[in-house]
Amino acid sequence: MPAVTIRGLSDETHRALRLLAAQHNRSTEAEIRAILDDAARPAKRLRLGTALAAMSRAIGLSDADIDALEQARDGAPAEPLIFE
């Protein structure tokens, strides 16, 4: 697992992080990990699969429609494009 070193952190910030960690019943390191996870991977980020499923439901696409598309699709591999 990667490690990160943070230099130049003020005493006040470190103290605030320790207090937050104590409030959440975890170590300072675990608190910093949680803060970084929340900042880098917000819960409200767009999830492509979820968005596509919602769009399919909104237009009324069903499993039967997908089956019909699968049956109509040509099984031959696609020909590569030639750019000349």
N, C-alpha and C positions, 0 to 999 in steps of 0.2 A: 504494500500500500504506500502511495506517495506521502512524503512529509513536507511540511511548509514551515519555514522559520520567518517570524515577523520581527523585524528589528525596528527600534525607535518608537516602540509603543509607549505612550505616556503612562506615568504611574496612575493618573486619574482614570484612564481608560482601562487599565489592567484591574484596578480596584472595582470599577463598575462591572466588568466582566465577571469578576469573582462573586460579586453580589448577585448578579443575574443567575449565575450558576447555582448558588446556594438557594435562591428562590425556586429554581426548577429541580432541586435535589440531584444535581449532577456535578461532575468535575468541571473545572474551568476549560479544560481541553474539549470535553464533550459539548459544553455550551458554545464554544467558538465553532466547533464542527456544525452544530445545529444552525447557528447564525449564517455560516457560509453556505450550507445546503439550501436554506430558505432564500438566500439572496441569489444564488446561482441557478436554482431550479424552482422557481415559484410555482405554487399550486395552480395558478390561473393560466399557465402556459398552454398554448395550443397543442393539442394532441391529435395528430393527423388521423389515426384510426377512429377515434371518437368523433371527430368532425365529419368524416366520411359516412360513418354509420348514422349519424344524426341527419345528414343530407338525404341519405337513402330512405330513412323512415319518413322524412318530410315529403318526399315525392311519391311515397307509397310503393317503393321497390320491395318485392318479396323474394323469398327463396325460389319460388316457381319462376320468377323472371330471370334470376341468375341461372337456373337450370336450363331455361330456354336459350340463353346466350351461350352457355357452354356447348349445347348441342349444335347450335348454328355455326360455331367457330370452326374455321378450317384448322385441322391439326398439323398442317405442314409448317415447318419452321419459317420464320420471316427471312426474306432475302436481304442481305446487307446493302446499305445505300452506297452508291459509287459517286464520288464527287470529282468531276473532271472539268 
